[in-house]
Amino acid sequence: MSEDLTTQLCSRILSLTSPWIQDNADYKKESEFLTLDSSKVRNTTGWHDKYDFEESVKQTASWYRRITNGESSLLVSQEQVTSFELKN
């Protein structure tokens, strides 16, 4: 992934390419000590994700864009949940 989540979401939702000011302060960033690891649940239950990172960003951006354009948040959410549940 060449772009981080924030950049991708802003790009997809707001059509902005560089919305953030670079912070070069010398402090430990949250991303350096928070991690998610799904290997234990994968190994013990056989669970697997249905959406990869790119699809997750795409679906999230689509939800925000549609709600911003006046669609019902309930209906958009129901549609996306149904679509998600139908994925293999």
Buried (B, 14 or more C-beta within 10 A) or exposed (E): EEEEEEBBBBBBBEEEEEEEEEEEEEEEEEEEEEEEEEEEEEEEEEEEEEEEEEEBBBEBBBBBBBEEEEEEEEEBEEBBEEEEEEEE
